[in-house]
Amino acid sequence: MDTLKKFELMEKIVRELEDLQHSQQAIIQKIGKIEVDNIDLGDKKLDKDLPDMHQRVADNLDSIRDILAYFAEKTQNFGNKNNVDALKEQQAIDGVTGNNTN
């Protein structure tokens, strides 16, 4: 895999991890709303199970944040090390001039 394609794939993974993080945040908010609604309802099963569910999702969110921070930094470092901006510029020039070496 060439450097630019690898970098683009790494960026895609970062975006997917960000999306996953947002999804987990939304799940935590939904669980919280159910917990609040259950205060009035008082269902015993919900009282028992929702806090554990909330904690598991929060733990997952922490893991996702850690992985995202690690991989976003790795992606940025890879891009800097391999001068990806210059590679993108060259690819754009090659596309316009038809000098594609692939």
QUILIN-V885889 format. One record per residue. N is the residue number from 1. RES is the residue in one letter. SS is DSSP state (2 for helix, 1 for strand, 0 for the rest). PSI is psi in radians with two decimals (NA if undefined). Layout:
n->(N/N)
res->(RES/RES)
ss->(SS/SS)
psi->(PSI/PSI)
//
This chain:
n->(1/2/3/4/5/6/7/8/9/10/11/12/13/14/15/16/17/18/19/20/21/22/23/24/25/26/27/28/29/30/31/32/33/34/35/36/37/38/39/40/41/42/43/44/45/46/47/48/49/50/51/52/53/54/55/56/57/58/59/60/61/62/63/64/65/66/67/68/69/70/71/72/73/74/75/76/77/78/79/80/81/82/83/84/85/86/87/88/89/90/91/92/93/94/95/96/97/98/99/100/101/102)
res->(M/D/T/L/K/K/F/E/L/M/E/K/I/V/R/E/L/E/D/L/Q/H/S/Q/Q/A/I/I/Q/K/I/G/K/I/E/V/D/N/I/D/L/G/D/K/K/L/D/K/D/L/P/D/M/H/Q/R/V/A/D/N/L/D/S/I/R/D/I/L/A/Y/F/A/E/K/T/Q/N/F/G/N/K/N/N/V/D/A/L/K/E/Q/Q/A/I/D/G/V/T/G/N/N/T/N)
ss->(0/0/2/2/2/2/2/2/2/2/2/2/2/2/2/2/2/2/2/2/2/2/2/2/2/2/2/2/2/2/2/2/2/2/2/2/2/2/2/2/2/0/0/2/2/2/2/2/2/2/2/2/2/2/2/2/2/2/2/2/2/2/2/2/2/2/2/2/2/2/2/2/2/2/2/2/2/2/2/2/2/0/0/2/2/2/2/2/2/2/2/2/2/2/2/2/2/0/0/0/0/0)
psi->(2.28/2.88/-0.80/-0.73/-0.70/-0.78/-0.75/-0.68/-0.70/-0.75/-0.68/-0.75/-0.70/-0.80/-0.71/-0.68/-0.67/-0.74/-0.74/-0.72/-0.79/-0.68/-0.75/-0.68/-0.71/-0.67/-0.74/-0.74/-0.72/-0.74/-0.74/-0.72/-0.71/-0.72/-0.73/-0.79/-0.59/-0.26/-0.77/-0.64/-0.78/0.51/2.20/-0.74/-0.78/-0.73/-0.68/-0.78/-0.57/-0.73/-0.68/-0.74/-0.78/-0.77/-0.71/-0.75/-0.70/-0.70/-0.73/-0.73/-0.72/-0.75/-0.75/-0.75/-0.74/-0.81/-0.74/-0.81/-0.80/-0.87/-0.57/-0.72/-0.75/-0.74/-0.79/-0.78/-0.72/-0.78/-0.75/-0.79/-0.65/0.18/0.94/-0.58/-0.74/-0.66/-0.70/-0.73/-0.77/-0.69/-0.72/-0.75/-0.80/-0.64/-0.64/-0.73/-0.22/0.24/0.83/2.12/0.04/NA)
//
